[in-house]
Structures are given as structure tokens and as C-alpha cells.
Amino acid sequence: MTGRVGDDGMRDQDPALVVGELRGYRQFDLRHDGLYPRVHAESGPWHTPLERARCGVTPGHAAPASGCTCGLYAWYLPGSATVALGPASAVVAASGRCILGDRGFRAAAARIEAVALPGHLLWRPWAAARVRRMLTARYPETTVYASARRMIQDHPPQDVSGLGISPPADRSRGYRSAALGLSAAMMVPTYALFLIPRDAVAQTVSAGWPLFVLLVVLWQAGLVWLLTRLLELQTDSPRRP
């Protein structure tokens, strides 16, 4: 494959083609009748066995097209595509014309290779079973997993260095771990206060309240920064250089 990376980080010079299929990661909104794209959900759920891209801005041209934002998006690495906890994380296999960026691509067509149920369904076994039945009926060739971790183990990222792509380091796992650790660092001592006599707590807070306020402010600022970085990874476009 040849071509250069344009100013938008996408390879827009012919031939922008990938032989076979290119694996990517993305998320879908899980509804009662299928997997809906998180952007342009009005187009309906993805079709099976193959979803084909359609341009909603200029319907007259084939998608994806250089100079346009159309196409089926996915990331090369799973971290940025599995940040949000509410949607369903998925592995897609793209085919046809693909415009490649540093972190992800836009494709003419793709199929859903595997999907992981959202985390909140782990505590609702009856709802999870109902969703599994729907996905099996709607996407019979798609493997359904209980967790994104197991799905990624069975469907690891492809080596795209042969396409001239070197995806930047995926920091989402570190951000998630830091956010969880920072939350625990505040919640554990807070709950522990209920085990300490109130008089002792009052004396400690009155004696060191400036330090206590400073720690709370730093904790909140750190948590907001980490969550902001996670949301940026989730909402950032794969076409961004």
C-alpha cells in the first residue's frame, strides 16, 4: 500500500485500499433491536452480515471520501474504544476502501466480529440473557462476550506497521487505573471516619481543616482531569493526527 498522510492525519492519496479485512475497535449503543452507532444513530442499527458506509452530508459520493468525514470509524487499539462503561464495546472487521489515520480509520464496509456486553448487565443476569438472545438472532456470526477484557484477548490488535502506521501509545488503561485509585484513596478514609469516635474526628478536622480542604480540592481536580482525559480519548475522532 502506498500514499501519504495528509494534514488531517488520514491517507487520502490513491490507492487507499486495504487487502482483506482490517481489525478495529469501537462502541455501540445497545438497544432492543440491535447495535446503533453512537453518532448518527438515526440511521438505525448496523446490518448483518455487512454494514456499508453512507455519507449523510453529500449522498452523491461513495464513502469514505477524502475531504469528508464519512465512513465507518474504528480505532486500531482497543483502549480508546472501550473507555465508556455504558455502551457495548465491539471488534469490527473493515473491508473495501479504507482511509487510514494515525489512531484509526474510516472504512467503506465492516462487519461486527465480536461484541462485549456493557458492565452494568453483569449484575442483571436476566437482562443479560435477553440481550444475548437478541444479539444472537440479529448478528448470528458475531461472538458475544461477557467482558471486554476476554473479547480483546481473543481478538487482539493487528500489527499495522506494514501499512506504515505506528499508533501512539494507548494511555486509557493508565488513566482508568489512576482514576480508580484516586477514588479509592478518598473513599476508603471517608468511610473509615464512621469507625472513629465523633469527638476525635471533630478535633482532627478543626485542627487541620486547611490541609483537609486542600486535599479535597486536589483530589477533585485530579479526578476531573483524569475523567476529562478519558472522555477525550473516547470522543476524539480517529482521523485526528
JOTA-V246179 format. One record per pair of residues at least 6 apart in sequence whose C-alpha atoms are under 8 Angstrom apart, sorted by the first residue. I is the first residue (numbers start at 1). J is the second residue. D is the distance in Angstrom with one decimal. If there is no record, write none. Layout:
# JOTA-V246179
I:J:D / I:J:D
This chain:
# JOTA-V246179
1:15:7.0 / 1:16:7.5 / 1:17:7.2 / 1:18:7.4 / 1:163:6.4 / 2:14:7.5 / 2:15:6.6 / 2:16:7.6 / 3:11:6.2 / 3:12:7.2 / 3:13:5.1 / 3:14:6.3 / 3:15:6.8 / 3:16:7.2 / 4:11:5.5 / 4:12:7.1 / 4:13:6.3 / 5:11:4.4 / 5:12:6.8 / 5:101:7.3 / 6:12:6.4 / 7:241:7.9 / 8:239:6.5 / 8:240:6.1 / 8:241:6.1 / 9:100:7.8 / 9:101:5.0 / 9:102:6.2 / 9:239:5.8 / 9:240:5.7 / 9:241:4.2 / 10:99:6.0 / 10:100:5.0 / 10:101:4.2 / 10:102:7.3 / 10:105:7.7 / 10:239:5.9 / 10:240:7.9 / 10:241:7.6 / 11:99:5.5 / 11:100:5.2 / 11:101:6.4 / 12:66:5.4 / 12:99:6.3 / 12:100:7.9 / 16:97:6.2 / 16:98:5.9 / 16:99:5.8 / 16:100:7.7 / 17:96:6.6 / 17:97:4.8 / 17:98:5.5 / 17:99:7.6 / 18:95:7.1 / 18:96:6.8 / 18:97:6.7 / 18:98:6.3 / 19:95:7.7 / 19:96:7.9 / 20:95:6.3 / 20:96:8.0 / 21:93:5.6 / 21:94:5.2 / 21:95:4.9 / 21:96:8.0 / 22:93:5.4 / 22:94:5.0 / 22:95:6.5 / 22:158:7.9 / 23:76:7.0 / 23:91:7.0 / 23:92:5.8 / 23:93:4.6 / 23:94:6.2 / 23:157:7.0 / 23:158:6.5 / 24:74:5.1 / 24:75:5.1 / 24:76:5.0 / 24:77:7.0 / 24:78:7.6 / 24:91:5.8 / 24:92:5.3 / 24:93:6.4 / 24:94:7.3 / 24:104:7.6 / 24:157:7.4 / 25:74:5.2 / 25:75:5.1 / 25:76:6.4 / 25:77:6.6 / 25:78:5.4 / 25:81:5.7 / 25:82:7.9 / 25:89:7.5 / 25:90:5.8 / 25:91:4.7 / 25:92:6.0 / 26:73:7.5 / 26:74:5.2 / 26:75:6.5 / 26:78:7.6 / 26:81:4.7 / 26:82:7.0 / 26:89:6.0 / 26:90:5.5 / 26:91:6.6 / 26:92:7.4 / 27:37:7.4 / 27:38:7.2 / 27:81:6.1 / 27:82:6.7 / 27:87:6.0 / 27:88:5.5 / 27:89:4.4 / 27:90:5.7 / 28:35:5.5 / 28:36:5.4 / 28:37:5.1 / 28:38:5.7 / 28:87:5.6 / 28:88:5.2 / 28:89:6.5 / 28:90:7.3 / 29:35:5.8 / 29:36:5.0 / 29:37:6.3 / 29:38:5.9 / 29:86:8.0 / 29:87:5.0 / 29:88:6.2 / 30:36:6.4 / 30:87:6.4 / 30:88:6.1 / 32:131:7.6 / 32:134:7.4 / 33:45:7.4 / 33:134:7.1 / 33:138:7.7 / 34:45:5.4 / 34:46:7.2 / 34:134:7.4 / 34:135:6.8 / 34:138:6.7 / 35:45:5.0 / 35:46:6.0 / 36:44:6.0 / 36:45:4.2 / 36:46:6.2 / 37:44:7.8 / 37:45:6.9 / 37:46:7.4 / 48:111:7.0 / 48:138:7.4 / 48:139:6.1 / 49:111:6.1 / 49:112:8.0 / 49:139:7.3 / 49:141:7.4 / 50:109:6.6 / 50:110:5.7 / 50:111:4.8 / 50:112:7.9 / 51:109:5.5 / 51:110:5.4 / 51:111:6.0 / 52:72:7.9 / 52:108:5.9 / 52:109:4.3 / 52:110:6.7 / 53:63:5.7 / 53:64:7.1 / 53:70:7.4 / 53:71:5.2 / 53:72:5.8 / 53:107:7.2 / 53:108:5.1 / 53:109:5.8 / 54:62:7.1 / 54:63:5.8 / 54:70:7.1 / 54:71:6.8 / 55:61:7.2 / 55:62:7.2 / 55:63:5.8 / 55:64:7.6 / 55:70:5.2 / 55:71:7.0 / 56:70:7.4 / 57:70:7.9 / 63:70:5.7 / 63:71:5.3 / 63:107:7.6 / 63:108:5.6 / 64:70:5.1 / 64:71:4.4 / 64:72:7.7 / 64:97:7.1 / 64:98:7.1 / 64:99:7.0 / 64:106:6.3 / 64:107:6.1 / 64:108:5.7 / 65:71:7.6 / 65:99:7.9 / 66:99:7.7 / 70:106:7.4 / 71:106:4.9 / 71:107:5.2 / 71:108:5.8 / 72:105:7.9 / 72:106:5.0 / 72:107:5.0 / 72:108:6.5 / 72:109:6.8 / 72:110:7.3 / 73:104:7.2 / 73:105:5.8 / 73:106:4.6 / 73:107:6.6 / 73:238:7.0 / 74:81:7.8 / 74:92:7.6 / 74:104:5.6 / 74:105:5.7 / 74:106:6.8 / 74:238:6.9 / 75:81:6.6 / 75:103:5.9 / 75:104:4.0 / 75:105:6.5 / 75:238:6.2 / 76:103:6.1 / 76:104:5.2 / 76:105:7.7 / 76:157:6.5 / 76:158:7.5 / 76:167:7.3 / 77:103:7.6 / 77:157:5.9 / 77:167:7.8 / 77:170:7.2 / 78:152:7.4 / 78:157:7.3 / 79:170:6.2 / 79:171:7.6 / 79:172:5.5 / 79:173:6.6 / 80:170:7.1 / 80:172:6.2 / 80:230:8.0 / 80:233:5.2 / 80:234:5.4 / 81:89:7.0 / 81:233:7.9 / 81:234:6.1 / 82:89:5.6 / 82:148:7.6 / 82:234:7.6 / 83:172:7.1 / 83:230:6.6 / 83:231:7.5 / 83:233:7.6 / 83:234:5.9 / 84:231:7.7 / 84:234:6.9 / 85:118:6.4 / 85:119:6.3 / 85:120:7.9 / 86:118:5.8 / 86:119:7.1 / 86:120:7.3 / 87:118:5.9 / 88:115:6.7 / 88:116:5.8 / 88:117:5.4 / 88:118:5.0 / 89:115:5.8 / 89:116:5.3 / 89:117:7.1 / 89:118:7.3 / 89:148:6.5 / 90:112:6.9 / 90:113:7.5 / 90:114:5.6 / 90:115:4.1 / 90:116:6.1 / 90:148:8.0 / 91:112:6.1 / 91:113:5.4 / 91:114:5.0 / 91:115:6.3 / 91:155:7.4 / 92:110:6.3 / 92:111:5.6 / 92:112:4.5 / 92:113:5.1 / 92:114:7.0 / 93:110:5.3 / 93:111:5.4 / 93:112:6.5 / 93:113:6.2 / 94:107:6.0 / 94:108:7.5 / 94:109:5.7 / 94:110:4.0 / 94:111:6.5 / 95:107:6.6 / 95:108:6.6 / 95:109:5.3 / 95:110:5.8 / 96:107:6.7 / 96:108:5.4 / 96:109:6.1 / 97:107:5.8 / 97:108:5.3 / 97:109:7.9 / 98:105:6.5 / 98:106:5.5 / 98:107:4.3 / 98:108:6.4 / 99:105:5.6 / 99:106:5.3 / 99:107:6.5 / 100:106:6.6 / 100:239:7.6 / 101:165:7.8 / 101:238:6.5 / 101:239:5.2 / 101:240:7.1 / 101:241:6.7 / 102:165:6.3 / 102:166:6.8 / 102:167:5.5 / 102:168:7.4 / 102:238:7.4 / 102:239:7.2 / 102:240:7.4 / 102:241:5.7 / 103:167:5.2 / 103:168:6.9 / 103:238:5.3 / 103:239:7.1 / 103:240:7.5 / 103:241:7.5 / 104:238:4.4 / 104:239:6.4 / 105:238:6.1 / 105:239:6.6 / 106:238:8.0 / 106:239:7.8 / 112:139:7.9 / 112:142:6.1 / 113:141:7.3 / 113:142:5.1 / 113:143:6.6 / 114:142:5.1 / 114:143:4.6 / 114:144:5.9 / 114:145:7.4 / 114:151:7.1 / 115:142:7.1 / 115:143:6.4 / 115:144:5.1 / 115:145:6.1 / 115:148:7.8 / 115:151:7.3 / 116:144:5.8 / 116:145:4.6 / 116:146:5.6 / 116:147:5.3 / 116:148:5.1 / 116:151:6.5 / 117:128:7.7 / 117:144:7.3 / 117:145:6.3 / 117:146:5.4 / 117:147:6.3 / 117:148:7.6 / 118:147:7.6 / 119:147:7.3 / 121:127:6.6 / 121:128:5.4 / 122:128:7.1 / 122:146:7.5 / 132:144:7.1 / 135:142:7.9 / 135:144:7.6 / 136:142:7.3 / 136:144:7.8 / 145:151:6.0 / 160:166:7.1 / 172:230:6.3 / 172:233:7.3 / 175:226:6.0 / 175:227:7.9 / 175:229:7.5 / 175:230:6.7 / 176:226:7.8 / 176:230:7.5 / 178:226:7.6 / 179:223:6.1 / 179:226:6.1 / 179:227:7.2 / 182:219:7.2 / 182:222:7.9 / 182:223:6.9 / 183:223:7.5 / 186:219:7.6 / 193:201:7.1 / 205:212:7.2
